[in-house]
Amino acid sequence: MSAALERRHDLAERAGGRLRREPPGFLEPRCDLKGDHALNPATWSSLPSAQPRNAAVLVPVVEHAGGPCVLLTERASGLRSHSGQIAFPGGRMDPEDPTAIDTALREAEEEIGLPRSFVRPLGYLDAYLSSSNYFVLPVVALVMPGAPLAPNPAEVADVFEVPLSFLMDERNHELHARQWRGSIRQYYAIPFGRRYIWGVTAGILRNMYERLYAHD
């Protein structure tokens, strides 16, 4: 077996034993909830009292022969929130979506034209509570190489890939800080060339590292 095939096989094997098979609920006992509150306990003395809005994102890992890569998007500059930021395909759960996986697949189709027939979901990471009070469920999935993409220009300015090996290397995970609502907020960042991956996206990638690779 080639080294590339071993890496791809290794990801699927790790996912089978280390990802959640079912998504956690917000009030689930022992829910390992990630988010801004985890890095900024002084700023977030408690979780928001308002019921968060449910959302899901797809963490798409493309199975290239030369090694797996994570597919990411740059949000369009005209969007009202988080414009220009690096993100996973995803969004708010609709009442018609049976599961978070359905939300993630639907949003990936709508945002970047990724056909769900090219996608094999592997499981869930831990939920992430954003500062905007979204309860985000990340769905890790394998994507067949050569999947046709058609980004929606109203939502996506660019689609690009980053080697999984780079993103899962803890040496590339940085803790940054900036002023936010009158206090200093810490957050994860994973700079990649001219791309600045930070906030929720970097936090989800950090959780992927913690679940799949940190304990080797």
C-alpha positions as CSV (number, residue, x, y, z in Angstrom):
1,M,0.0,0.0,0.0
2,S,1.4,3.4,-0.9
3,A,2.0,6.1,1.7
4,A,-0.9,8.2,0.2
5,L,-3.3,5.3,0.4
6,E,-2.2,4.6,4.0
7,R,-2.9,8.2,5.0
8,R,-6.4,8.1,3.5
9,H,-7.1,4.7,5.1
10,D,-5.7,6.0,8.4
11,L,-8.2,8.9,8.4
12,A,-11.2,6.7,7.8
13,E,-9.9,4.3,10.5
14,R,-9.4,7.1,13.0
15,A,-12.8,8.6,12.2
16,G,-14.5,5.3,12.9
17,G,-13.3,5.1,16.4
18,R,-12.8,8.7,17.4
19,L,-15.7,10.7,15.9
20,R,-19.2,11.0,17.3
21,R,-21.7,8.8,15.6
22,E,-24.6,11.0,16.7
23,P,-24.6,14.8,17.1
24,P,-24.6,16.1,20.7
25,G,-27.5,18.1,22.0
26,F,-27.0,21.5,23.6
27,L,-28.2,20.4,27.0
28,E,-26.7,16.9,26.7
29,P,-24.9,15.9,30.0
30,R,-21.1,15.9,29.5
31,C,-21.4,17.6,26.1
32,D,-17.9,18.5,25.2
33,L,-18.9,21.9,23.9
34,K,-16.2,23.9,22.2
35,G,-16.3,27.7,21.5
36,D,-15.2,31.1,22.5
37,H,-16.1,30.5,26.1
38,A,-13.5,27.7,26.4
39,L,-10.6,30.1,25.6
40,N,-12.1,33.2,27.2
41,P,-13.6,32.2,30.5
42,A,-13.3,35.7,32.0
43,T,-15.2,37.1,29.1
44,W,-17.8,34.4,29.0
45,S,-18.6,33.7,32.7
46,S,-21.5,31.5,31.6
47,L,-23.0,30.2,28.4
48,P,-25.6,32.4,26.7
49,S,-29.0,32.1,28.3
50,A,-30.9,32.4,24.9
51,Q,-31.4,29.2,23.1
52,P,-28.8,29.0,20.3
53,R,-29.7,28.6,16.7
54,N,-28.7,25.2,15.2
55,A,-26.3,25.1,12.3
56,A,-24.1,22.6,10.6
57,V,-20.9,22.7,8.5
58,L,-19.2,20.2,6.3
59,V,-15.5,19.5,6.9
60,P,-14.7,18.0,3.5
61,V,-11.5,16.0,3.1
62,V,-10.7,15.4,-0.5
63,E,-9.0,12.0,-1.1
64,H,-6.2,13.0,-3.5
65,A,-3.7,10.4,-4.5
66,G,-0.9,12.7,-3.3
67,G,-2.4,13.1,0.1
68,P,-5.8,14.3,1.6
69,C,-6.7,18.0,1.6
70,V,-9.4,20.0,3.4
71,L,-11.7,22.0,1.1
72,L,-12.3,25.5,2.4
73,T,-14.1,28.6,1.2
74,E,-13.5,32.4,1.3
75,R,-16.8,34.1,2.0
76,A,-17.9,36.7,-0.5
77,S,-17.1,40.3,0.3
78,G,-20.7,41.4,0.0
79,L,-22.1,39.3,2.8
80,R,-23.5,41.1,5.8
81,S,-21.6,38.9,8.3
82,H,-18.1,37.4,8.3
83,S,-17.4,38.7,4.8
84,G,-14.0,37.7,3.4
85,Q,-13.4,35.1,6.2
86,I,-12.3,31.5,5.6
87,A,-15.1,29.1,6.3
88,F,-16.4,25.6,5.8
89,P,-19.5,25.2,3.6
90,G,-22.5,25.3,6.0
91,G,-25.3,27.3,7.6
92,R,-28.4,27.3,9.6
93,M,-30.4,24.1,9.9
94,D,-33.8,24.3,8.1
95,P,-36.9,22.6,9.6
96,E,-37.0,20.4,6.5
97,D,-33.5,19.0,7.2
98,P,-33.9,15.6,8.9
99,T,-30.3,15.7,10.4
100,A,-27.3,17.9,10.6
101,I,-25.7,15.8,7.9
102,D,-28.5,16.8,5.6
103,T,-27.9,20.4,6.4
104,A,-24.2,20.2,5.8
105,L,-24.7,18.4,2.4
106,R,-27.4,20.8,1.3
107,E,-25.4,23.9,2.2
108,A,-22.3,22.5,0.4
109,E,-24.5,22.0,-2.7
110,E,-25.9,25.5,-2.5
111,E,-22.6,27.3,-1.7
112,I,-20.0,25.5,-3.8
113,G,-22.1,23.1,-6.0
114,L,-20.6,20.0,-4.4
115,P,-22.8,17.0,-5.4
116,R,-23.7,14.9,-2.4
117,S,-23.0,11.7,-4.5
118,F,-19.3,12.6,-4.2
119,V,-19.4,12.8,-0.4
120,R,-19.2,10.1,2.3
121,P,-19.9,11.4,5.8
122,L,-17.7,9.9,8.5
123,G,-19.1,11.3,11.7
124,Y,-19.4,14.4,13.9
125,L,-16.8,16.5,15.8
126,D,-17.8,18.2,19.1
127,A,-20.3,21.0,18.8
128,Y,-19.0,24.5,18.6
129,L,-20.9,27.5,20.2
130,S,-20.1,30.6,18.3
131,S,-20.0,34.2,19.7
132,S,-23.1,34.9,17.6
133,N,-24.9,32.1,19.5
134,Y,-24.9,29.4,16.8
135,F,-24.7,25.8,17.9
136,V,-22.6,24.5,15.1
137,L,-22.4,20.8,14.4
138,P,-19.3,19.9,12.2
139,V,-19.7,16.9,9.9
140,V,-16.4,15.3,8.8
141,A,-16.6,13.7,5.3
142,L,-14.5,12.2,2.6
143,V,-14.9,13.7,-0.8
144,M,-14.0,11.9,-4.0
145,P,-11.3,13.7,-6.1
146,G,-12.6,15.4,-9.3
147,A,-15.9,16.4,-7.8
148,P,-17.4,19.2,-9.9
149,L,-17.7,22.5,-8.1
150,A,-19.7,25.6,-9.0
151,P,-19.3,28.2,-6.3
152,N,-22.2,30.6,-5.7
153,P,-20.7,34.1,-6.2
154,A,-23.2,35.7,-3.9
155,E,-21.8,33.6,-1.1
156,V,-18.4,32.4,-2.0
157,A,-15.4,34.4,-3.4
158,D,-13.1,31.4,-3.7
159,V,-12.7,27.7,-3.0
160,F,-9.3,26.3,-2.1
161,E,-7.6,23.3,-0.5
162,V,-5.1,23.0,2.4
163,P,-3.2,19.7,3.0
164,L,-4.7,17.8,5.9
165,S,-1.1,17.2,7.2
166,F,-0.6,20.9,7.5
167,L,-3.9,21.5,9.4
168,M,-3.4,18.5,11.7
169,D,0.2,19.6,12.7
170,E,-0.1,21.2,16.1
171,R,2.9,23.4,15.4
172,N,0.7,25.4,12.9
173,H,-1.9,26.1,15.6
174,E,-1.5,29.6,17.0
175,L,-3.3,31.4,19.8
176,H,-4.0,35.0,18.7
177,A,-5.9,37.8,20.5
178,R,-7.8,41.0,19.6
179,Q,-10.0,43.5,21.2
180,W,-13.7,42.4,21.2
181,R,-16.6,44.1,23.0
182,G,-14.3,45.9,25.4
183,S,-12.1,43.0,26.3
184,I,-9.3,40.9,24.9
185,R,-10.5,37.8,23.1
186,Q,-8.3,34.8,22.4
187,Y,-8.9,32.5,19.4
188,Y,-7.1,29.9,17.4
189,A,-5.5,30.8,14.1
190,I,-3.9,28.6,11.4
191,P,-2.2,31.0,8.9
192,F,-1.6,29.3,5.5
193,G,0.3,31.5,3.0
194,R,-1.9,34.5,2.4
195,R,-4.9,32.7,3.9
196,Y,-5.8,33.6,7.5
197,I,-7.8,30.7,9.0
198,W,-9.2,31.8,12.4
199,G,-12.1,31.9,14.7
200,V,-14.8,29.2,14.4
201,T,-13.1,27.5,11.4
202,A,-9.7,27.2,13.2
203,G,-11.4,26.2,16.4
204,I,-13.2,23.3,14.6
205,L,-9.9,22.2,12.9
206,R,-8.3,22.3,16.4
207,N,-11.0,20.0,17.7
208,M,-10.5,17.7,14.7
209,Y,-6.8,17.5,15.7
210,E,-7.7,16.8,19.3
211,R,-10.1,14.0,18.4
212,L,-8.2,12.3,15.7
213,Y,-4.5,12.9,16.2
214,A,-3.5,14.5,19.5
215,H,-3.3,11.2,21.5
216,D,-1.0,9.2,19.3
